[in-house]
Amino acid sequence: MTRIAQLKARLARRDLDGFLISQPDNRRFISGFSAADHSIQESAGVLFIPRRGMPILLTDSRFALDARQEAAGFSVRTYSKGMLPLLSSILEEYRSKRLGFDSHYTLHSTSEELLKICHEIDVEPVATTGIVESMRLCKSAEELQKLQGSVTMNETVFQEVHRTMQPGMTEIEIAMHIETLMRQRGAEKPSFDTIVASGANGASPHAVPGQRQIKAGEPIVIDMGLVLDGYCSDMTRTVVLGKPAAKTAEIIRIVRKAQLAGMAAIRAGVTGRQVDQAARKIIKDAGYGDCFGHGLGHGVGLAVHEGPNLSPRYTRKLQVGMVVTVEPGIYIEGWGGVRLENMVVVTREGCRNLNRDTTCLDI
C-alpha cells in the first residue's frame, strides 16, 4: 500500500474528508517535495490530502517547478495571495466537511485564520497530532538503505578528519573541516550543527565549538551527522590525541559498556524506558549516575530527532524497523565529558548496528 493510500485509510477511520500537512518532514515523506521552510512563518508549501481524489500541493511560484518535478501524483497549484484563499476554493471544490490539520506545527495565528475560513464555507476544522509521524516510525527497506548510506558517509568524513587532528587545532577549525568535507563528499547539509567539545567544554552535551585549542591526552567529544538523499545520520565519538589519562580511559570504558548494554537490551516488544534503564544502570553502578542527565537515544529518519525515544519516560514498545541512536554519556563539570553514539535498527530478536567505525571504542 502506498503512503498516500495508508494516509487516506487513516483519514477514513477518523471520519476526515481531508487533511492538511504543513510540517516539512511530513510533507516530504508523503509527497517527495523536498523544499525546506525558511522559518515556521514562511512555508514552502502545504499538502491537501482528500479522502477521495487526487492530492494537491499548494505552493508559490518560487517552488512551483521543483514541486512539479518531485511530487509525483500530486496536482500542483500555486498561489499569489496566500495559501488560505486558495485552500478555501479547494475545500469547496472537494466538498470537504471535516478538515484535519497538524496542530503541533500550525502557528496559532494561522489556525485562527483557518478557523475563520472554515466557518465561512461550513467546514469543521479538526486539530490532530501524530497521523503522519506514526507512519514514519518504522522504516521501509528503501529508507533503511538511505539511512545506511548516510551513516557510512558520515563515518568516512569523521575518519578523514580524525586523521588530520593535531594538538593546537581549535574546536571551530575541526568543526568547519567536518562540515566542508560533508558537502564535498555529496551530503545535502549537516543534519545539525557539528559539536566539537574539548577538555572541560565536553561537560556540556550540546557545546558550541569555539576557539579553544585541543590538547593531547584530553577527551574531545565530536557529535556529527549529515543529510544524504533526505535521510539523516547522527554519530558521536570521544577521541583522545595521544595517550589518555587513566580517568579518561576509565570513563570511556564505562560509557562503552553502557552503550553495549543498551544495544543488547533492544528488540521488538521492549519499551524505550527498559532500554534506557539497562544502559543507565551501568553508569549508576560505576558511581556516575548523576552525570548522565539525558535520555539514551532517539529516532532518526528524515529528521535527526524523531520518534521513538529511549528515555525514562518512553513507555511505548519498540517495533521492527525503528531506527534509534544509543548514546550514553558521562559529563563532569570542570573536567569534561564522554559520549558514544551509534545508530541501530530494531529487529525481532535484537538490533542491527548501522555503524562500522570503532574509533576510541576499544580503549
C-alpha positions as CSV (number, residue, x, y, z in Angstrom):
1,M,0.0,0.0,0.0
2,T,1.4,3.4,-0.9
3,R,1.9,6.1,1.7
4,I,-1.0,8.1,0.2
5,A,-3.3,5.1,0.4
6,Q,-2.2,4.4,4.0
7,L,-2.9,8.0,4.9
8,K,-6.3,8.0,3.2
9,A,-7.2,4.9,5.2
10,R,-6.3,6.8,8.4
11,L,-8.4,9.7,7.4
12,A,-11.4,7.4,6.8
13,R,-11.0,5.9,10.3
14,R,-11.1,9.4,11.8
15,D,-14.0,10.4,9.5
16,L,-12.0,13.2,7.9
17,D,-12.7,14.4,4.4
18,G,-9.3,16.0,4.0
19,F,-6.0,16.6,5.8
20,L,-3.5,19.5,5.6
21,I,0.2,18.7,6.0
22,S,2.5,21.7,6.7
23,Q,5.4,20.1,8.6
24,P,8.3,19.9,6.2
25,D,9.5,16.4,7.0
26,N,5.9,15.0,6.9
27,R,5.4,16.9,3.6
28,R,8.5,15.3,2.1
29,F,7.6,11.8,3.4
30,I,4.1,11.9,1.8
31,S,4.9,13.8,-1.5
32,G,8.6,13.7,-2.1
33,F,8.6,17.5,-2.2
34,S,12.0,18.4,-0.6
35,A,11.9,22.2,-0.3
36,A,12.6,23.4,3.2
37,D,10.8,26.1,5.0
38,H,12.9,29.2,5.8
39,S,11.0,29.5,9.0
40,I,7.8,28.3,10.6
41,Q,6.3,31.7,9.4
42,E,7.4,31.2,5.7
43,S,6.2,27.9,4.3
44,A,7.4,26.3,1.0
45,G,4.0,24.6,0.6
46,V,1.2,22.7,2.1
47,L,-0.3,19.4,1.1
48,F,-4.1,18.8,0.9
49,I,-4.9,15.1,1.1
50,P,-8.6,14.4,0.3
51,R,-10.1,11.2,1.4
52,R,-11.1,10.7,-2.2
53,G,-9.5,12.2,-5.3
54,M,-6.1,13.5,-6.3
55,P,-3.9,15.1,-3.6
56,I,-2.8,18.7,-4.1
57,L,0.4,20.5,-3.3
58,L,-0.2,24.2,-2.7
59,T,2.9,26.4,-3.1
60,D,4.0,29.7,-4.6
61,S,5.9,30.5,-7.8
62,R,9.3,30.1,-6.1
63,F,8.8,26.4,-5.7
64,A,6.4,25.5,-8.4
65,L,9.0,24.0,-10.8
66,D,10.6,21.8,-8.1
67,A,7.1,20.8,-6.9
68,R,6.1,19.5,-10.3
69,Q,9.3,17.6,-10.7
70,E,9.3,16.0,-7.2
71,A,5.7,15.5,-6.2
72,A,4.6,12.7,-8.5
73,G,0.9,12.0,-8.4
74,F,0.1,15.5,-6.9
75,S,-1.7,18.3,-8.6
76,V,0.4,21.4,-8.0
77,R,-1.5,24.6,-7.6
78,T,0.2,27.9,-7.0
79,Y,-1.0,30.9,-5.0
80,S,0.0,34.6,-5.2
81,K,-2.3,36.0,-2.5
82,G,-1.5,33.5,0.2
83,M,-2.3,29.8,0.8
84,L,-5.6,30.1,2.7
85,P,-7.7,31.8,0.0
86,L,-6.6,29.0,-2.5
87,L,-7.4,26.4,0.1
88,S,-10.8,27.8,0.6
89,S,-11.7,27.3,-3.0
90,I,-10.2,23.7,-3.0
91,L,-12.3,22.8,0.0
92,E,-15.4,23.9,-1.8
93,E,-14.3,22.1,-4.9
94,Y,-13.8,18.8,-3.0
95,R,-16.9,19.4,-0.8
96,S,-15.0,18.8,2.3
97,K,-16.9,18.9,5.6
98,R,-14.3,17.8,8.2
99,L,-10.7,19.0,7.7
100,G,-7.8,17.7,9.8
101,F,-4.6,19.7,10.3
102,D,-1.4,19.0,12.2
103,S,-1.9,21.2,15.2
104,H,1.5,20.6,16.7
105,Y,3.1,22.6,13.8
106,T,0.5,25.1,12.8
107,L,1.0,28.6,14.2
108,H,-1.7,29.9,16.4
109,S,-2.2,32.9,14.1
110,T,-2.6,30.5,11.1
111,S,-5.0,28.3,12.9
112,E,-7.1,31.3,13.8
113,E,-7.3,32.3,10.1
114,L,-8.0,28.7,9.1
115,L,-10.9,28.6,11.6
116,K,-12.3,31.8,10.1
117,I,-12.2,30.5,6.6
118,C,-13.6,27.1,7.5
119,H,-16.5,28.8,9.3
120,E,-17.3,30.9,6.2
121,I,-17.6,27.8,4.0
122,D,-19.2,25.5,6.6
123,V,-16.2,23.2,7.1
124,E,-15.3,21.7,10.5
125,P,-11.5,22.0,11.3
126,V,-10.2,19.1,13.4
127,A,-6.9,19.5,15.2
128,T,-4.8,16.3,15.0
129,T,-1.4,15.1,16.1
130,G,0.8,12.2,15.1
131,I,-1.0,11.0,12.0
132,V,2.0,11.1,9.6
133,E,4.6,10.8,12.4
134,S,3.3,7.4,13.3
135,M,3.7,6.3,9.7
136,R,7.3,7.4,9.8
137,L,8.3,5.3,12.9
138,C,9.1,2.1,11.2
139,K,11.4,2.4,8.2
140,S,10.9,0.7,4.9
141,A,13.8,-1.3,3.2
142,E,14.4,1.7,0.9
143,E,14.6,4.1,3.9
144,L,17.0,1.8,5.7
145,Q,19.2,1.7,2.7
146,K,19.3,5.5,2.6
147,L,20.0,5.7,6.3
148,Q,22.9,3.3,5.9
149,G,24.3,5.4,3.1
150,S,24.1,8.5,5.3
151,V,25.8,6.7,8.2
152,T,28.5,5.3,6.0
153,M,29.3,8.7,4.5
154,N,29.3,10.3,8.0
155,E,31.8,7.8,9.2
156,T,34.0,8.3,6.2
157,V,34.1,12.1,6.9
158,F,34.8,11.5,10.6
159,Q,37.7,9.2,9.9
160,E,39.3,11.5,7.4
161,V,39.1,14.5,9.8
162,H,40.3,12.4,12.7
163,R,43.5,11.5,10.9
164,T,44.3,15.2,10.5
165,M,43.6,16.3,14.0
166,Q,46.6,17.6,16.0
167,P,47.1,19.4,19.3
168,G,46.8,23.1,18.9
169,M,43.9,23.0,16.4
170,T,40.8,24.8,17.6
171,E,37.4,23.3,18.0
172,I,35.8,25.5,15.4
173,E,38.6,24.7,12.9
174,I,37.8,21.0,13.2
175,A,34.0,21.6,13.1
176,M,34.4,23.6,9.9
177,H,36.6,20.9,8.3
178,I,33.9,18.3,9.1
179,E,31.1,20.3,7.6
180,T,33.1,21.2,4.5
181,L,34.0,17.6,3.8
182,M,30.4,16.6,4.2
183,R,29.4,18.8,1.3
184,Q,32.4,17.9,-0.7
185,R,31.5,14.2,-0.4
186,G,27.9,14.8,-1.6
187,A,25.9,15.4,1.5
188,E,22.9,17.9,1.3
189,K,24.0,19.5,4.5
190,P,24.8,18.7,8.1
191,S,21.8,17.2,9.9
192,F,22.6,19.6,12.9
193,D,25.4,22.0,13.9
194,T,28.5,19.9,14.5
195,I,29.7,19.6,18.1
196,V,33.4,19.6,18.8
197,A,34.0,20.0,22.6
198,S,37.4,19.5,24.1
199,G,38.5,19.3,27.7
200,A,36.2,21.0,30.2
201,N,33.9,22.1,27.3
202,G,32.8,18.4,26.9
203,A,30.8,18.7,30.1
204,S,28.1,20.4,28.1
205,P,26.2,17.8,25.9
206,H,25.4,20.5,23.3
207,A,28.5,22.5,23.5
208,V,29.2,25.1,20.7
209,P,32.7,24.8,19.1
210,G,34.8,27.8,19.9
211,Q,38.4,29.0,19.7
212,R,39.7,26.6,22.4
213,Q,42.8,24.7,21.3
214,I,42.6,21.0,21.8
215,K,45.3,19.3,23.9
216,A,47.0,15.9,23.9
217,G,45.6,13.4,26.4
218,E,42.2,15.2,26.9
219,P,38.8,13.9,25.8
220,I,37.3,15.5,22.7
221,V,33.6,14.9,22.1
222,I,32.7,15.0,18.4
223,D,29.0,14.8,17.6
224,M,28.2,15.0,13.9
225,G,25.7,14.0,11.3
226,L,24.7,14.7,7.7
227,V,21.8,14.5,5.3
228,L,22.0,12.3,2.3
229,D,19.0,11.6,0.0
230,G,16.9,13.3,2.6
231,Y,17.9,11.0,5.5
232,C,20.0,11.9,8.5
233,S,22.8,10.3,10.4
234,D,24.0,11.0,13.9
235,M,27.2,9.7,15.5
236,T,29.3,10.7,18.5
237,R,32.9,9.7,19.2
238,T,35.0,10.8,22.1
239,V,38.6,10.8,20.9
240,V,42.0,11.4,22.6
241,L,45.1,12.6,20.8
242,G,48.0,10.7,22.3
243,K,47.7,8.6,25.5
244,P,44.6,9.2,27.6
245,A,44.8,9.9,31.3
246,A,43.7,7.0,33.5
247,K,40.5,8.7,34.4
248,T,39.6,9.4,30.8
249,A,40.3,5.8,29.8
250,E,38.2,4.5,32.7
251,I,35.2,6.8,31.8
252,I,35.3,5.9,28.1
253,R,35.2,2.2,29.1
254,I,32.2,2.7,31.4
255,V,30.3,4.6,28.7
256,R,31.2,2.0,26.1
257,K,30.0,-0.7,28.5
258,A,26.7,1.2,29.0
259,Q,26.3,1.6,25.2
260,L,26.7,-2.2,24.7
261,A,24.2,-2.9,27.5
262,G,21.7,-0.6,25.8
263,M,22.2,-2.2,22.4
264,A,21.9,-5.7,24.0
265,A,18.5,-4.7,25.5
266,I,17.0,-3.6,22.3
267,R,14.5,-5.8,20.5
268,A,10.9,-5.5,19.3
269,G,8.5,-5.6,22.2
270,V,10.6,-3.9,24.9
271,T,9.9,-0.3,25.9
272,G,12.2,2.7,25.3
273,R,12.3,3.0,29.1
274,Q,13.6,-0.6,29.6
275,V,16.4,0.0,27.1
276,D,17.4,3.3,28.8
277,Q,17.4,1.6,32.2
278,A,19.8,-1.2,31.0
279,A,22.4,1.4,30.0
280,R,21.8,3.8,32.8
281,K,22.3,1.1,35.4
282,I,25.9,0.6,34.2
283,I,26.7,4.2,34.7
284,K,24.9,4.4,38.0
285,D,26.7,1.3,39.4
286,A,30.0,2.9,38.4
287,G,29.3,5.9,40.5
288,Y,28.4,8.4,37.8
289,G,24.6,8.2,37.9
290,D,24.2,12.0,38.5
291,C,26.5,12.7,35.5
292,F,24.1,11.2,32.8
293,G,21.1,13.5,32.6
294,H,19.7,13.0,29.1
295,G,17.8,10.1,27.5
296,L,19.7,7.2,26.0
297,G,18.6,7.8,22.4
298,H,16.1,9.0,19.9
299,G,14.7,8.0,16.5
300,V,16.4,9.2,13.3
301,G,15.0,9.4,9.8
302,L,14.0,12.4,7.7
303,A,14.6,14.3,10.9
304,V,17.6,13.9,13.1
305,H,15.3,13.8,16.1
306,E,12.0,12.0,15.7
307,G,10.2,9.1,17.4
308,P,10.7,6.8,19.1
309,N,12.7,7.7,22.1
310,L,14.9,5.7,24.6
311,S,14.3,7.5,27.8
312,P,12.9,7.1,31.3
313,R,9.6,8.5,30.2
314,Y,9.1,6.5,27.0
315,T,6.8,3.5,27.8
316,R,5.8,2.6,24.3
317,K,7.1,-0.7,22.8
318,L,9.8,-0.7,20.1
319,Q,8.8,-2.2,16.7
320,V,10.7,-3.9,13.9
321,G,12.2,-1.3,11.6
322,M,12.6,1.5,14.0
323,V,15.9,3.3,13.9
324,V,17.3,4.8,17.1
325,T,20.5,6.2,18.5
326,V,22.2,4.6,21.5
327,E,24.2,7.4,23.1
328,P,25.1,7.2,26.8
329,G,27.3,9.8,28.3
330,I,29.1,11.0,31.4
331,Y,29.5,14.7,31.9
332,I,31.6,16.2,34.8
333,E,31.7,20.0,35.3
334,G,35.2,21.3,35.3
335,W,36.7,18.1,33.8
336,G,34.8,17.3,30.6
337,G,32.6,14.7,29.1
338,V,32.4,11.4,27.2
339,R,29.6,10.4,24.9
340,L,29.5,7.5,22.4
341,E,26.7,7.2,19.9
342,N,25.7,4.6,17.3
343,M,22.5,4.2,15.2
344,V,20.8,0.8,15.2
345,V,17.8,-0.8,13.6
346,V,15.3,-2.7,15.8
347,T,14.8,-6.3,14.8
348,R,12.6,-9.0,16.2
349,E,15.4,-10.6,18.2
350,G,17.7,-7.6,18.8
351,C,19.1,-4.8,16.8
352,R,21.4,-4.2,13.8
353,N,24.2,-1.7,14.2
354,L,24.4,0.7,11.2
355,N,27.8,2.0,12.3
356,R,31.1,0.3,11.5
357,D,33.6,2.8,12.9
358,T,35.3,1.7,16.1
359,T,37.5,4.7,16.8
360,C,38.2,5.0,20.5
361,L,35.7,2.2,21.4
362,D,38.5,-0.3,22.4
363,I,40.5,1.7,24.9
